[in-house]
Amino acid sequence: MATKAFLRVSTLEQDTEKNKVEILQFANVKKLGNVEFTEEYCTSKKHYKDRKLGDLLNTMERADVLIVPELSRLARSVGQILEVIKTTKDRGITLYSLKENFCNNDNSISAVVTSTIFALVAQIERELISLRTREALYARKVAGVRLGRPQGRGKSKLDPFKDEILKLVALKVPKTIIAKQYGSTVPNLYNFLNRTREVEG
């Protein structure tokens, strides 16, 4: 069993020494042995898997222990924090968070409530993102910005063969054969011909 601790700071001014002392004291009380620290300075919104935390989790094995000063140090979103909790539990890694008095293997009321609250907040977070997206789209619509795909004739992979295709059509070659010849489908061929007639009409 190996005991690891993860410390993430979002500003250079944050001091991790106090966290280290608290983690070492906790590990001593729990008789978890020596603690190996991983520190990360991070202000970006990179996914935890692309940061030092992801690398750390990849090296950990079943029965290992991971200690953090608080759950918010794991990631920048509730969804990712929940993912870390689930990942550690599924892999048999014991996760402790000192501030919340949380353990992913603990079935106490405190641990259950913490997980439930985080799950609820994650759902609210997703709904707020969806709401902000809808509001932004509505604001653009009110401002007269056209939404959706641009109207008008789009490009077709049949465009370079337009003259050849029109000649084959004039010769009454079956559409299935023409479509197959140019690696297309019959519906796409009809769409191409209709757009061509509209432009030339």
Summary of the structure (lengths in Angstrom):
residues: 201
radius of gyration: 29.2
end to end distance: 77.3
largest distance: 89.3
contacts: 505
relative contact order: 0.09
helix: 54%
strand: 12%
